[in-house]
Amino acid sequence: MDKEKTVKDIMIPFEEYDKILINKKLGDVLHILRESQERSCSTSGTFHKTLFVKFADGNIAGKLSMYDLIRGLVPEPAKAPELSKAYHAMLSSRSLEVLEKISDSQEHFSWLQNPFAELVKQESHKMIGDVMKPIRKSVLQLDDKLTQAIYVMFKEDVRQQIIYEGEEIVGVINLNVLFSTLLDSVEL
């Protein structure tokens, strides 16, 4: 009988991830990710779409995932929930009835009509610290079973679980790694 795999067996070592200083901008992250993607293509290596954000002293401040980067492209004024409702009302067949109520909303959502490249250029000035997610202390341990990892990831609604050994970050388990392990466990 095969030994039960643990978190330690499938985690991605922390050293494999790119790190960036918190005082950099979103555009800097995009350049690092682009270079990392090109390197991984030329060497058949792994391309991690997450970067860790660090303070000047080297301590980790947070992480910046693919989702965080794309979410960061939405201009701040457009993130207000009441504006989103007004914008969707504008798209409805009752738009003439609500035109006065949504005029402000139209201005906040004018960016939706712009080309994607223009949006990226416009929003690449944002500071990483405003877009990143802080790291939550993991409850997973290196010797935990994968069933525990799945439970924690979905209970905590975390796509990438940071793994600590004591106070030091040693690795990451993400949905891609779990999915690959799932596929490997299927008997054909």
N, C-alpha and C positions, 0 to 999 in steps of 0.2 A: 504494500500500500504506500502511495506517495505521501511524503510529508506535507502537511497543511502549509500553504504559503502564508506569509505574514506581510505586514506593512513594509518591513525592511527588505523583503525579497523583491518587491515590485516598485518601490519608490524611486523617483528620479533624484539623483544626488543634487544637492543644492548648488554645488560648484558648477554644474552644467548651465545654469541660468545666467543671462546677462544681468548686470546691475547698473543703475544709473543714479546720479545724485538728485536729490529732491528739488534743487534749485534750477533744474533744466526745464525745457519746454517740450510740449507734445511733439513738435517737429523733430526734436533731438531723438526722441523715442522711435519715431517712424524711420529715421535714418539708421539707427542701430538695428532695428528689426529687419529692414531691407538688406543690410549687409549680412546679417545672420542668416537670412533666408538664402541669399546668394551663396554664402559659404557652405551651407548645408546641401544645397543642390549640387555644387561642384565636388563635394567630398562624400556624398551619400550619407551625410550625418543627420542628426536630429535638429529640427527647427522648433525651438520653444517660442510660443507666441506670448509668453508672459515675461515681464522683467520685474526685478525686485528693485525697489526704491530705497536708497540709503541716505542717511544723514552724512555730513562731512566727516564725522568721527568713525564712519563705517558701520554703525548700527543700522539695522533694517527698520525703515519707517512704514513700509507697506509694499503692495504689489500692484502691478499694472497689467491686467489681462487684456486679451483681445476684445472682450466685451467692454471693459472699462475704456479702452481706446476709442471704440466706435461710439459709445455713449458720450464720450467727451467731445465728439464732433457736433453735438446738438448745442446751438447757441443758448446761453443761459436764459435770456428772456423767454425762450420758447418752452422752457421746462416747467413753467407755472401750470399746475393742473387745470385751473379754470380756463386758461387760454386754449388748452387742448380741446376741451369740451366745446368751446365757442368755434374753434376751427372746424371741428367735425359737423357742427350745426350749419356752418357756412356751406359745407359741401352737400347738405341735404336739399331736398326740393323746396323747403321753406326758407331758403336763403334770403329772399326778398323781405320776409317778415322780420328776420333777425339782423338785417344788414347794419343797423345802427349799433347793435350790441356787439357785433363782431369786427367793427372797423379797426379797433386796436389789435385784435387777434390777427387780422390780415397782415398788419405791419410786422408783427412778431414772427409770422410764418412765411414771410416773403422769401426767406432763405431756401425754402423747399423748391422754389422755381429755378434756383441757380444750379449750374453744373457741379458735379461732385468734386472735381478737382479744385474748383473755386472755394467750396466749403472747407476742404482740407487746408488749403492755403490760409483762409480766413481764421480758422480755429487752431492752427498749429502753434499759435503764440501762447496758448493756455499753459499755465504752470502745472507740472506733473503732480505737485502736492494737492492741487484742486481736483484732479481726476482720479488719482490712485485710491485704492481701498486699503485701509489700515489692516494689519495682520492681527487676526484673533488667535489667541493661544490655543493650540490644538489639544484635544483631549485624547487623541490617538497616541499610542506608544509604538515603538519599533517592533515589538513582539506581538502586537494585536493581530487577530485574524482578519482576513479580507471582508468577512461578513460584518465585522465591527466597523471597518472602514466605510463600507457602503451605508450602513445605518447612520453613522455620524455625518457623512457627507450630505445625505438627504434630510436628516433631521435638522441639521444646522443650515441647510440650503447653501452649501459651499461647494463650488465646482472644483476647487483646488484646495486640498487640505495640506497645510504646512505641518511637517513632522519635526518635532524637537527631540533632542537628547539632552536632558537637563535644561539649560537656558540657551543652548545653541541650536540653530536651524540646521538640520542635516539632510532634509529631503522634502519632496512634494509628491503627493498622490493626486492624480487628476482623472477626469472621466475617460480620457483616451487610454491611459494605462490600465484602468479597470476594465474598459471595454476589450482591449487586447487580451487581457488575462481571461476574460469571459470567453472570448472566441477560442483561446488555447485550451480551455477546459471542455469544450464540446467534443464529444466522441463521434467520429464519422463512421 
